[in-house]
Amino acid sequence: MGVVVTDAEVTLADVLALRLAIDAPLEDGTELVLRHRTTGVERDVRLGTPGARAREATLAVSLAPLELTAGRWDTYLRRDGKRSRLRSVDPGFSLDHLDAYALCRRTLAYRSYRTRNGYLALKISDAEPVAEVRAIWFREGRFEVTGLLAYTGLEDDDSRHEARLTLDRRQTNTRLRATATVQGVRFHAAVSLVDVVAADPDTGADSGTWEPALEVDGVPTPLRLGSRLDDVDGKRRRLHYPSATVDGVPIRPCYTADDELRIEVGG
């Protein structure tokens, strides 16, 4: 079965839209099989005959009715009990599309991508409201961060929302607050590094970790700061920011294994 995906996208309506290059029409009874990479659970969709042309076909598969769970799902085509993994030449990444997709309130986020070996797969994640980080820097003695609000349902317009940046140090039950700016779904927040060091003076010898979050009027829960709407997994290993020093105490941003933002002070 000579089939290659040339274009793959999960639409805003959670429909997997595929364009295929084929050497013969897909026969009636051909199935698209999705297999969970960890559990081995499978879901299949009968494709029928999607087109009469022998060189190209298009498919549209609604994902929500399949009751897929979070994780990575590999794709196969199956006919008469024989199946083969679905090859893809589409890298499956568009930052603009991911931004638009994240504007809607969702419980699951679906994304198609090409594996390192050149096959089509789906990545499915729980989609709770978050503050997606796009830029971080130290400037004029402040820590600053910008990004967008994902999965909140807020409109991407010029509306302004009252907001606050909070930093929590769980080890000492200490909290800092600073004013943040939110316009539509875009946010900017800054906090004085002097205030961070002064809030926990014992971090000169031992490392202290602060957890930032964004409180936005109209959003019922605080939004954790993180970075997931891209194609970079494992940011704690791959992404390193320069540190700043305040009164001899080093400060640097970093990510957790789950790609959530942290600020490490001291150590």
Buried (B, 14 or more C-beta within 10 A) or exposed (E): BEBBBEBBBBBEEBBBBBBBBBEEBBEEEBBBBBBBBEEEBBBBBEBEEBBEEEEEBEBEBEBEEBEBEBBBBBBBBBBEEEBBBBBBEBEBEEEEBBBEBBBBEBEBBBBBBBBEEEBBBBBBBEBBBBBBBBEBBBEEEBBBBBBBBBBBEBEBEEEEBEBBBBBBBEBEEBBBEBEBBBBBBEBBBBBBBEBBBEBBEEBBEEEBBBBBBBBBEEBEEBBBBBBBBEEEEEBBEEBEEEEBEBEEBBBBBBBEEEBBBBBBBBE
